[in-house]
Amino acid sequence: MLFIRPTISSDVPGILKLIAEIYAEYGCVLDAEKEDTHLLNPGDYFRANGGEFWVIEDKGNILATGAVLLHPDHAELKSLYVHPSLRRQGWGRRLVEIAIAHARGAEKLRLILWSDTRFTAAHQLYKHLGFQRIGMRELHDSNRSVEFGFEILLL
């Protein structure tokens, strides 16, 4: 039985495994030690400023993640990853909706996100949910990532 819950520290190996597998689908490598250090302790990292990191779990296996990071003037959707076996079943949408609700509860007026240009299926989800593309950036990371920015107003 699948359910969404806030992450706990024992989830970290499963989170890293899931994200590494998804990166590999696109010819990328996850480097949590140097580039994505927030994934090594996601609960504390996101909760430090009122955000949250959620997982979808099934019998101890982490099958999806999503998070919201709160900034002074906006919220940011982070770490939305869904295992191939759960895609196109509404789980990604549910995680985004939870993040939106959390951001609204924190009285943020907009939610932004940055998504690798290779993640085209995710971009369709964001557009379907009402996000507008707002820009592009290069990360200069080990995967030579280029990302599109998206934003939704939470009025």
Backbone bond lengths (Angstrom), bond angles and torsions (degrees), N, CA, C in turn:
res aa  C-N    CA-C-N  psi(-1)  N-CA   C-N-CA  omega(-1)  CA-C   N-CA-C  phi
1 M - - - 1.447 - - 1.526 109.19 -
2 L 1.308 116.16 127.19 1.460 121.77 -179.06 1.520 110.81 -87.02
3 F 1.338 115.09 141.38 1.454 118.64 172.79 1.519 109.62 -152.14
4 I 1.326 114.08 153.36 1.462 122.17 179.10 1.518 107.57 -98.21
5 R 1.333 115.26 134.50 1.463 120.17 178.24 1.518 109.68 -151.80
6 P 1.331 117.81 160.32 1.462 120.14 173.16 1.533 109.91 -63.74
7 T 1.304 115.49 147.38 1.461 120.05 -178.81 1.523 111.90 -69.16
8 I 1.315 114.95 154.01 1.460 123.16 170.43 1.526 107.40 -125.19
9 S 1.306 116.77 163.12 1.466 120.34 -172.63 1.526 113.03 -59.24
10 S 1.308 118.20 -32.09 1.474 119.71 -178.91 1.531 112.80 -71.52
11 D 1.326 117.96 -7.71 1.466 121.72 177.23 1.527 112.67 -77.21
12 V 1.319 118.01 -18.92 1.470 121.01 -169.81 1.529 113.00 -53.36
13 P 1.321 121.11 -48.31 1.473 118.02 179.19 1.539 112.73 -58.03
14 G 1.321 117.50 -40.12 1.459 120.66 178.65 1.516 112.72 -68.65
15 I 1.326 116.73 -36.68 1.465 121.37 176.49 1.522 109.70 -62.83
16 L 1.326 116.52 -48.56 1.464 120.85 -179.31 1.527 111.32 -62.90
17 K 1.323 116.29 -40.05 1.472 120.24 178.66 1.524 110.65 -62.68
18 L 1.321 117.25 -47.83 1.462 121.70 -179.68 1.524 110.85 -58.68
19 I 1.317 116.82 -51.36 1.460 120.18 -175.60 1.527 110.81 -66.95
20 A 1.328 117.78 -38.80 1.469 120.42 177.25 1.529 110.72 -61.49
21 E 1.328 117.44 -40.56 1.467 120.86 178.51 1.529 111.19 -64.84
22 I 1.314 116.82 -40.33 1.463 120.07 179.57 1.529 110.09 -69.33
23 Y 1.319 118.09 -42.59 1.466 120.56 175.25 1.531 110.38 -56.26
24 A 1.336 116.36 -43.32 1.466 120.57 -177.98 1.528 111.55 -61.30
25 E 1.333 118.26 -30.50 1.465 121.36 176.70 1.535 111.09 -57.50
26 Y 1.321 115.94 -28.08 1.462 121.89 -176.04 1.524 112.69 -107.76
27 G 1.338 116.23 13.49 1.453 120.49 179.98 1.518 113.70 74.03
28 C 1.319 117.44 22.87 1.461 122.19 -178.12 1.531 109.98 -111.54
29 V 1.330 114.91 165.26 1.457 121.93 179.30 1.524 108.56 -126.45
30 L 1.332 116.52 131.92 1.460 121.73 176.09 1.519 109.05 -79.52
31 D 1.324 117.01 128.11 1.460 122.38 175.39 1.526 108.16 -122.17
32 A 1.332 115.91 79.63 1.461 121.02 -177.25 1.524 112.07 -68.62
33 E 1.310 117.59 -26.98 1.463 120.59 -178.74 1.528 112.51 -69.15
34 K 1.343 117.67 -32.47 1.467 120.63 -175.86 1.526 113.93 -114.26
35 E 1.339 118.03 -36.86 1.460 119.67 -170.22 1.527 114.50 -111.64
36 D 1.294 117.94 -26.45 1.465 121.39 -177.86 1.526 109.99 -127.30
37 T 1.326 115.84 52.11 1.465 121.19 -173.97 1.527 113.26 -62.16
38 H 1.325 117.64 -23.98 1.471 120.02 178.67 1.531 111.57 -61.42
39 L 1.327 117.48 -21.28 1.461 120.85 179.95 1.527 112.96 -76.98
40 L 1.315 117.07 -12.48 1.460 120.33 -179.68 1.530 112.14 -78.94
41 N 1.319 116.88 -20.23 1.463 122.91 177.30 1.526 108.25 -152.13
42 P 1.331 117.23 62.85 1.463 119.45 -170.43 1.521 115.15 -64.68
43 G 1.310 117.99 -34.68 1.460 119.38 -179.72 1.517 111.48 -59.81
44 D 1.310 116.40 -54.71 1.461 120.23 -179.39 1.520 111.74 -63.96
45 Y 1.334 116.95 -40.90 1.462 120.60 -177.78 1.530 110.93 -59.88
46 F 1.311 117.92 -50.55 1.462 120.50 -175.71 1.522 111.99 -76.57
47 R 1.316 118.08 -34.50 1.471 120.60 -178.40 1.517 112.82 -74.90
48 A 1.329 118.19 -18.15 1.466 121.60 -176.95 1.528 112.44 -55.43
49 N 1.323 117.24 -32.19 1.464 120.96 179.57 1.524 112.35 -120.26
50 G 1.318 116.91 25.58 1.457 120.66 175.48 1.515 115.83 92.37
51 G 1.324 118.17 4.20 1.459 121.60 178.42 1.517 111.19 -85.21
52 E 1.326 115.09 -168.96 1.464 120.08 179.50 1.520 109.97 -157.09
53 F 1.325 115.51 155.32 1.460 124.16 176.45 1.521 106.37 -126.89
54 W 1.336 116.09 122.64 1.462 121.23 -178.32 1.530 110.52 -111.72
55 V 1.317 114.63 154.21 1.463 121.14 173.82 1.521 108.66 -128.90
56 I 1.317 114.35 154.08 1.462 121.05 167.24 1.514 105.11 -108.15
57 E 1.320 114.56 123.24 1.454 121.04 -173.99 1.526 110.20 -119.55
58 D 1.313 114.79 146.93 1.457 121.74 171.62 1.516 108.12 -139.08
59 K 1.310 116.59 109.74 1.471 122.44 178.26 1.521 111.98 51.70
60 G 1.319 116.57 45.23 1.451 121.48 177.13 1.512 115.43 86.26
61 N 1.325 117.79 -6.38 1.471 121.43 178.65 1.515 110.12 -96.76
62 I 1.320 116.77 129.85 1.459 122.24 177.46 1.526 107.28 -84.95
63 L 1.344 115.79 118.24 1.461 121.21 -175.58 1.523 113.56 -111.99
64 A 1.324 117.42 -9.94 1.464 120.42 176.42 1.520 108.71 -163.79
65 T 1.329 114.48 154.59 1.462 121.00 177.62 1.516 109.47 -139.84
66 G 1.293 115.07 157.53 1.457 122.01 173.81 1.512 108.07 -165.43
67 A 1.320 116.42 149.23 1.459 120.08 -176.72 1.515 110.64 -148.50
68 V 1.314 114.53 160.19 1.459 120.74 172.30 1.527 107.46 -131.07
69 L 1.320 114.45 130.95 1.462 122.86 177.85 1.519 106.82 -110.03
70 L 1.334 116.72 128.68 1.458 120.36 -179.43 1.522 110.63 -95.38
71 H 1.312 115.59 129.58 1.457 124.34 174.75 1.526 107.19 -111.81
72 P 1.339 118.65 166.19 1.465 119.14 -179.20 1.535 114.47 -56.56
73 D 1.327 117.97 -38.33 1.468 119.51 -174.42 1.534 114.62 -114.00
74 H 1.326 118.58 2.69 1.457 121.29 179.06 1.524 109.87 -166.70
75 A 1.323 115.14 174.04 1.462 121.65 173.46 1.529 107.59 -115.11
76 E 1.329 115.20 157.23 1.459 120.32 -178.73 1.525 109.78 -130.75
77 L 1.323 115.65 125.98 1.458 121.57 174.11 1.524 107.71 -78.01
78 K 1.320 116.34 130.61 1.459 121.51 -177.40 1.529 109.58 -134.36
79 S 1.314 114.74 157.51 1.470 123.08 166.43 1.521 114.35 53.30
80 L 1.330 117.54 42.77 1.462 120.16 175.13 1.523 107.66 -86.51
81 Y 1.325 115.29 108.77 1.463 122.19 179.87 1.516 108.40 -137.17
82 V 1.327 116.17 133.02 1.465 121.64 -178.67 1.527 108.70 -128.89
83 H 1.319 115.70 126.88 1.463 122.03 178.13 1.531 109.22 -58.15
84 P 1.336 117.61 144.28 1.475 120.08 -179.75 1.528 114.25 -51.85
85 S 1.329 117.95 -32.72 1.468 120.46 -177.99 1.527 113.03 -69.33
86 L 1.339 117.68 -15.49 1.472 121.12 -179.25 1.524 113.38 -108.29
87 R 1.305 117.34 -4.73 1.458 119.70 -175.54 1.524 111.49 -66.14
88 R 1.329 114.49 149.17 1.474 124.00 178.48 1.535 112.38 62.94
89 Q 1.338 115.26 29.14 1.460 120.99 176.39 1.525 111.86 -120.61
90 G 1.325 116.95 4.87 1.456 121.09 177.16 1.520 115.58 93.78
91 W 1.325 117.89 -0.66 1.475 119.32 -178.03 1.522 112.30 -70.61
92 G 1.312 117.39 -40.98 1.467 119.97 176.40 1.515 110.86 -61.52
93 R 1.325 116.62 -44.35 1.465 121.59 177.52 1.520 110.39 -58.54
94 R 1.327 117.67 -44.37 1.470 120.78 179.58 1.528 111.38 -61.06
95 L 1.317 116.76 -41.74 1.463 119.28 178.80 1.529 111.19 -64.69
96 V 1.325 117.08 -40.78 1.468 119.93 177.44 1.521 110.03 -64.14
97 E 1.321 117.52 -42.96 1.460 120.69 179.88 1.529 111.98 -63.18
98 I 1.329 117.26 -37.03 1.469 120.99 176.07 1.529 109.69 -64.77
99 A 1.327 116.58 -42.06 1.467 120.41 178.40 1.530 110.67 -63.81
100 I 1.328 116.97 -41.55 1.465 120.64 177.88 1.531 110.25 -62.11
101 A 1.311 117.28 -45.07 1.464 121.01 179.20 1.530 110.92 -61.58
102 H 1.314 116.14 -40.85 1.464 120.41 179.23 1.533 110.21 -63.88
103 A 1.330 116.47 -44.45 1.467 121.12 179.17 1.526 110.86 -63.29
104 R 1.309 116.84 -42.45 1.479 120.01 177.05 1.525 110.44 -63.08
105 G 1.313 116.64 -41.37 1.462 120.76 178.23 1.521 112.47 -61.64
106 A 1.324 115.85 -27.62 1.466 121.42 177.04 1.532 111.37 -89.66
107 E 1.334 115.74 7.65 1.467 123.54 177.33 1.528 113.43 63.05
108 K 1.330 115.78 33.71 1.466 120.40 174.01 1.521 108.54 -84.80
109 L 1.319 116.43 143.58 1.460 121.38 -176.25 1.516 113.27 -94.34
110 R 1.333 117.05 -13.61 1.457 119.24 178.36 1.516 109.85 -150.99
111 L 1.331 114.42 152.96 1.464 122.76 177.60 1.515 106.45 -123.24
112 I 1.323 115.85 126.36 1.459 120.22 177.53 1.519 109.19 -113.89
113 L 1.321 115.41 165.46 1.461 120.85 172.86 1.517 108.11 -155.49
114 W 1.307 115.16 157.98 1.462 122.98 174.24 1.509 107.14 -124.53
115 S 1.328 116.19 131.42 1.463 121.56 -175.01 1.520 109.79 -135.60
116 D 1.315 115.83 132.34 1.464 121.06 179.00 1.520 110.30 -52.64
117 T 1.292 116.47 138.84 1.468 120.85 -178.05 1.528 112.09 -60.51
118 R 1.322 117.93 -20.26 1.468 121.80 179.58 1.531 112.92 -76.24
119 F 1.334 117.76 -16.36 1.467 121.54 -174.68 1.530 110.91 -89.47
120 T 1.314 116.12 61.20 1.465 121.34 -171.96 1.532 113.51 -64.40
121 A 1.319 118.43 -34.06 1.471 120.10 178.72 1.528 110.26 -64.65
122 A 1.318 116.72 -39.31 1.467 120.27 177.53 1.523 110.57 -63.84
123 H 1.335 116.72 -37.62 1.468 119.86 -179.75 1.526 110.60 -62.64
124 Q 1.310 116.90 -36.37 1.464 120.31 177.62 1.529 110.52 -65.05
125 L 1.326 116.86 -39.61 1.463 120.65 176.80 1.521 110.11 -61.23
126 Y 1.329 116.72 -47.87 1.468 119.77 -178.27 1.524 111.10 -60.38
127 K 1.321 116.93 -44.09 1.472 120.57 179.25 1.529 110.36 -63.24
128 H 1.326 116.99 -41.37 1.468 121.57 179.33 1.532 110.78 -61.63
129 L 1.326 117.55 -33.34 1.461 122.07 -179.06 1.533 112.55 -84.28
130 G 1.328 117.26 -2.78 1.457 119.79 175.93 1.511 116.15 104.86
131 F 1.321 117.79 5.01 1.463 120.62 177.28 1.531 109.58 -72.87
132 Q 1.317 116.18 146.57 1.462 123.28 175.67 1.527 107.96 -113.33
133 R 1.317 116.20 141.49 1.463 119.83 177.69 1.525 109.02 -73.26
134 I 1.350 116.19 134.23 1.465 120.54 -174.50 1.521 114.26 -121.71
135 G 1.287 118.95 -3.56 1.459 118.42 -179.91 1.508 112.57 163.10
136 M 1.311 113.74 -169.55 1.459 121.62 -177.77 1.525 107.59 -148.43
137 R 1.336 116.65 147.84 1.463 120.73 177.27 1.518 110.07 -147.37
138 E 1.317 115.76 152.93 1.466 122.61 173.51 1.519 107.81 -103.75
139 L 1.332 116.27 135.63 1.460 119.81 -177.86 1.523 113.50 -91.96
140 H 1.306 119.17 -22.66 1.466 122.56 -176.43 1.531 110.67 57.85
141 D 1.325 115.54 40.27 1.461 121.65 178.40 1.525 110.04 -98.82
142 S 1.316 116.48 -176.06 1.465 120.57 -177.07 1.529 112.91 -66.33
143 N 1.330 118.15 -21.84 1.462 122.06 179.12 1.524 113.06 -95.45
144 R 1.325 116.37 4.09 1.471 122.64 -176.98 1.525 110.55 51.58
145 S 1.318 115.48 49.09 1.458 121.79 -175.56 1.517 112.39 -73.14
146 V 1.314 114.40 138.58 1.455 123.40 169.11 1.519 104.83 -122.52
147 E 1.331 116.64 132.55 1.453 120.57 -174.93 1.520 112.21 -122.72
148 F 1.322 114.68 147.68 1.451 122.15 169.44 1.521 107.62 -95.08
149 G 1.324 116.27 141.35 1.452 121.53 172.87 1.525 109.76 -95.23
150 F 1.321 115.88 146.07 1.458 122.61 176.82 1.525 108.46 -134.90
151 E 1.315 116.36 153.55 1.461 120.78 -179.09 1.518 109.53 -147.01
152 I 1.330 115.23 145.94 1.450 121.40 171.19 1.524 107.43 -134.03
153 L 1.324 115.89 137.19 1.463 121.06 176.93 1.507 108.80 -82.82
154 L 1.325 116.51 140.13 1.466 122.22 -173.79 1.527 111.78 -110.69
155 L 1.292 117.81 28.31 1.472 122.34 -177.09 1.508 111.82 -64.77
